[in-house]
Amino acid sequence: MSEKTWGYQPRPNRPAPDWDVNPQTDAVRAGLARSGFGETSEALYLTSGFTYGSAQEAFDSFTDETDHYLYSRFHNPTVAMFEKRLAAIEGAEYCVATGSGMSAMFASIACLVSAGDRIVASAAMFSSCHVVLTEILPKWGVSVDLVKGNKKEDWAKALSAPTKVVFIETPSNPLLEIVDIQMVSDLAHKVGATVIVDNVMASPVLQRPLELGADVVMYSATKHIDGQGRVLAGAVLGSFSYIHENLIPFNRHTGPALSPFNAWVLVKSLETMEMRVRRMNDNAQAIAEFLESRAEIKSVRYPGLKSHPDYATAQKQMSGGSSTIGIEFKGSKDDAFKFMDALRIIDISNNLGDSKSLITHPSSTTHRRLAPDVQAEMGITPSVLRLSVGLEHIDDLVKDLTQALKS
Ligand SMILES: *Cc1c(COP(=O)(O)O)cnc(C)c1O
């Protein structure tokens, strides 16, 4: 089931294109498996189990002699459509979907490591990823060293010792720190480490880690892939051998499976993902430039601005600055709260990558779980806000921000 299915049933003899199609064409077409009814849209197979024509067929299926579906904790036709479509867009050999971004993150690492192994990770990251790496995995005898993401010397030093996994989040949540994926992958491969990239903030549209040397990419599909605030989901993409020798045996028995209903929502979301992400990115670039010109703002952190400390690396590996902006106010936490409360369109919410523009105060919400010194290390002060820019008209977003700044 690893080959790209173009799903022209019930015209099974119609050949698939014999040229390399654009990822946007894959986003609409790849993975489609039509039933005998020839439906236009992808079907929702909302079933936990499957039946067999005979006892022998069940036996053969359990010994992997057939490609008969067994049980939706292992695989499901609607989930498979989402996995094949995302793999085709990403240019990955294989994809496994999970029930949330965190289950994808945890499984992508846990399927590789044993007690005594060492992980090296970039220090600035989403708080739950930080908890997995610095609290949960160490309980099981896995050691973790964190490196300042844009310091080449620090990576070289950390990756001169034996390392099993390198985990990088770039851009980081919430302050959009950038890690040079190619540079870190080259160093990591010299010591035989597997490089996993959390590509949530960039999305498959703006950054292609596998082409930059990474081995595995993981997503919270909750963010830009759904992008419309409906479902939780995750995905892990990598080589056939990583997925089949490591991830699938781990996931089958630990059970972070994605619901077929959520997969069906996502398979349709992929069709519009590129258009949505490009527009959100254009809106975010315009808003970042607008905010940078405002006296009330101390600094704007956005990879598409020349003022970003790693602008050059962002230009090299991303095709846009992302949909998220880090904003540091001149005033106190109270001023930041007043500003949020004065917004009339942009919602206060801790999600991101959504069609609705959302703003959050990371130090009291998404990142409150982290100790004050860890927050300070990541630059998350009480006057920092994270703005996720959506699909509203840019003029209305600028008007909303302008009137809230005045208050
Ligand atoms: C949201 C997020 C996750 C976790 O995803 P969930 O779908 O919420 O479990 C992981 N990494 C990053 C960078 C995120 O923003």
The ligand as an SDF file (V2000), in Angstrom:
LIG
                    3D

 15 15  0  0  0  0  0  0  0  0999 V2000
    0.4100   22.4700   18.4820 C   0  0  0  0  0  0  0  0  0  0  0  0
    1.7990   21.9760   18.2990 C   0  0  0  0  0  0  0  0  0  0  0  0
    2.1200   20.6440   18.5950 C   0  0  0  0  0  0  0  0  0  0  0  0
    1.1170   19.6690   19.1790 C   0  0  0  0  0  0  0  0  0  0  0  0
    0.0330   19.3920   18.3680 O   0  0  0  0  0  0  0  0  0  0  0  0
   -1.4320   18.9410   18.9190 P   0  0  0  0  0  0  0  0  0  0  0  0
   -2.1760   18.6430   17.6610 O   0  0  0  0  0  0  0  0  0  0  0  0
   -1.9630   20.0980   19.6940 O   0  0  0  0  0  0  0  0  0  0  0  0
   -1.2290   17.7400   19.7700 O   0  0  0  0  0  0  0  0  0  0  0  0
    3.4270   20.2410   18.3830 C   0  0  0  0  0  0  0  0  0  0  0  0
    4.3640   21.0960   17.9310 N   0  0  0  0  0  0  0  0  0  0  0  0
    4.0880   22.3920   17.6370 C   0  0  0  0  0  0  0  0  0  0  0  0
    5.1630   23.2960   17.1200 C   0  0  0  0  0  0  0  0  0  0  0  0
    2.7970   22.8780   17.8190 C   0  0  0  0  0  0  0  0  0  0  0  0
    2.5240   24.1640   17.5470 O   0  0  0  0  0  0  0  0  0  0  0  0
  1  2  1  0
  2  3  1  0
  2 14  2  0
  3  4  1  0
  3 10  2  0
  4  5  1  0
  5  6  1  0
  6  7  2  0
  6  8  1  0
  6  9  1  0
 10 11  1  0
 11 12  2  0
 12 13  1  0
 12 14  1  0
 14 15  1  0
M  END
$$$$
